[in-house]
Amino acid sequence: MSFDLLCREIIARKPELAAPGLLQPETDLAAAGIDSMTVVDLIMVLAEHHGADLETALADVEPPRSLADLTALADRFEKA
């Protein structure tokens, strides 16, 4: 899943983040108001999109703190 697709998923859940340039790879999820439940929801969407097994794909993964972390997680799911 590309960064742009991930941003669209976030904006669908948090429309207030739709301002141009607000979501950048270095954006801190908590600082942007993306709570832990939204992060879990996004992880589920990423896993489903890539057909990844969560238990396998999330082994030894730190919780994502930025959009770059979520993008890296999507890449990991894609390879799983």
Buried (B, 14 or more C-beta within 10 A) or exposed (E): BEBEBBBEBBBEBBEEBEEEEEBEBEBEBEEBEBEEEBBEBBBEBBBEBBEBEBEEBBEEEEEBBBBBBBBBBBEBBBEB
